[in-house]
């Protein structure tokens, strides 16, 4: 563990070197890195231990302020990166946001003219949003009562009208496959 503390002390002292005077830097070097006693260092400088303690405290506060400033700079750099991503989202982020927005759309707000038959099937299944509709695998629709060829054609037309085929896995295969009615 002492190695970690020594490395940390050395790191902070080196980071603060430009802010510290030569005397302050030397003081911290001797106390924290060279591990000299306070009295020994006081004798070397020809000052009292109390004065050296005050100088150490002032120097320590300077280093602490510089460290906090670096942390604040790091925080603002991270915040800047977040803002850049918000203003210039990646294509994947744009697709994700579009998909989420499309999933939230309410079916009855669509301009698509639903037939009473398909509306009945959707109401029976309690499907209110495009997200609810997309959560049901397309191949399962043929198992629902009242969903026949006309409903399938209408559902295909709705999906293409709203341009939401990307929300339905296997849509291109499903729209070409015939409906197999169970007996």
Buried (B, 14 or more C-beta within 10 A) or exposed (E): EEEEEEEEBBEBBEEBBEBBEEEBBBBBBBBBEEEBEBEEBBEEBEEEEEEBEEBBEEBBEBBEEBBEEEEEEEEEEEEEEEEEEEEEEEEEEEEEEEBEEBBEBEBEEEEBEBEEBBEBBBEEBEBEBBBBBBEEEBEEBBEBEEBBEEBBEBBBBBBEEBEBEEBBEEBEEBBEEEBEEEE
